[in-house]
Amino acid sequence: MRTPGEYIHIYFMIEMQYIKARMQYRVDFIISSIGMFFSSLATLAIFWILFTSITNLAGWTFMDMIFIYAFYMIAISPMQILFDNIWQIRFHIQQGTFLKYYFRPLNMMFYYMSEMFDLKGLTQLAVGIVLMIYASTNLNPCGQCLV
Amino acid sequence: MNRLRPYLALLRGSYMVGMIYRYGFLFTILGNIVYLGVAFYLWRSIYQNVRTLHGLTFDQTFFYVALGSAVFILFKAYADWMISYDIREGMIAVYLTKPLDYQFYALFTSLGAALMNLTAITVPTVLLLTLVFKVHITPGPGLVVFPISLILAFLISFNFDYLVGLMAFYNESVWGLTITKEVILTVLSGALIPLQFFPDAIQKILLVLPFQAIYYTPLMMVTQPDQNLVIFLQMLAVQFLWVIATFVITRLVYTQAIKVLRVSGG
């Protein structure tokens, strides 16, 4: 049995390799971060456009929607950042490259998930946190309360 | 005709590749049904207190949005992913040595994938729309020009994919550019909401950009099909101009990009 400490050590070792590989395509990395930033804001833009035509959506205001959206972004970030490699399984199976994971003296799922650390997800997390703070300060939590 | 034959073989091949993963389509259809349900209730709440918004009724807007999602899936042929994969893995050398035009090779491969999407996803979605959601479509000349418009829209959409794919000649990985393109396209082309909902100033800018020719133009043709034919012909002319413009641009970029191609492996 390996100790959790060993696993953490191995995790960071594999992760470093991944980050090095990503840095090979530096321009792409920068563009993806910008792209992720914009795609996080795209949904927001759609909300904004909708709310120029209506004042509330079945009782929800624009700020409420921003809050919910920010919450969603923060909630989904850990999955996006740590387990993004799930999406690649399909290609590994199709191409037959999944075989290599059978030959590692490590827990297969641990190794597979360690292989990718989605840096773009950090952009999403940051946007989510900023939006949540922004929405929280502008929200009137008791907008519909009967006082 | 003889010159077209290899391309038709490519089209057939990529159509058949789509059939291998037919279970994948089931989930795409399922996902789209959920999306349609969400869109239905979302737009119904938006139309709660009003009959028309920006000249569109609930039925028209919902039909626009729902058909928009079906067309969106139809156009997903992943030419950009394919080209960047070919370049990264060195497969492109194989295609360049064949007596084929690379752009047409990519176009017909995408077309095969799009036809697969059409039969497996778009048609079932439209059936669902008319049978389950009981969307009423007004007859008019718009319905006749719609298929032509859809083909032109596909060509523009393909040219954008191809252009992003070509960037892989410089960059090898186009992940970032692809998602950036997707975002710009879906928001600015009116794929998610009709352009009428945008603020006036933004709307004016969007109407002179090529993106609206991909989703907004064909979708408006079926949303408001009972207009004068002249209006529709004008719309088609604008689309056609964008097809030509994007084609010329991609050609120019290709002649530059091919010079810097480095193939390692393959």
HADDOCK unambig.tbl for C-alpha pairs under 7 A between the chains (distance, minus, plus):
assign (segid A and resid 25 and name CA) (segid B and resid 173 and name CA) 6.55 0.50 0.50
assign (segid A and resid 28 and name CA) (segid B and resid 173 and name CA) 6.10 0.50 0.50
assign (segid A and resid 28 and name CA) (segid B and resid 174 and name CA) 6.29 0.50 0.50
assign (segid A and resid 28 and name CA) (segid B and resid 175 and name CA) 6.74 0.50 0.50
assign (segid A and resid 28 and name CA) (segid B and resid 176 and name CA) 5.50 0.50 0.50
assign (segid A and resid 29 and name CA) (segid B and resid 176 and name CA) 6.80 0.50 0.50
assign (segid A and resid 31 and name CA) (segid B and resid 176 and name CA) 4.91 0.50 0.50
assign (segid A and resid 31 and name CA) (segid B and resid 177 and name CA) 6.29 0.50 0.50
assign (segid A and resid 32 and name CA) (segid B and resid 175 and name CA) 6.56 0.50 0.50
assign (segid A and resid 32 and name CA) (segid B and resid 176 and name CA) 3.50 0.50 0.50
assign (segid A and resid 32 and name CA) (segid B and resid 177 and name CA) 6.74 0.50 0.50
assign (segid A and resid 35 and name CA) (segid B and resid 176 and name CA) 5.94 0.50 0.50
assign (segid A and resid 35 and name CA) (segid B and resid 179 and name CA) 5.93 0.50 0.50
assign (segid A and resid 35 and name CA) (segid B and resid 180 and name CA) 4.44 0.50 0.50
assign (segid A and resid 39 and name CA) (segid B and resid 183 and name CA) 5.60 0.50 0.50
assign (segid A and resid 42 and name CA) (segid B and resid 183 and name CA) 6.71 0.50 0.50
assign (segid A and resid 42 and name CA) (segid B and resid 187 and name CA) 6.76 0.50 0.50
assign (segid A and resid 49 and name CA) (segid B and resid 197 and name CA) 6.50 0.50 0.50
assign (segid A and resid 49 and name CA) (segid B and resid 198 and name CA) 5.67 0.50 0.50
assign (segid A and resid 50 and name CA) (segid B and resid 197 and name CA) 6.81 0.50 0.50
assign (segid A and resid 53 and name CA) (segid B and resid 197 and name CA) 6.94 0.50 0.50
assign (segid A and resid 57 and name CA) (segid B and resid 45 and name CA) 6.26 0.50 0.50
assign (segid A and resid 57 and name CA) (segid B and resid 46 and name CA) 5.90 0.50 0.50
assign (segid A and resid 58 and name CA) (segid B and resid 45 and name CA) 5.71 0.50 0.50
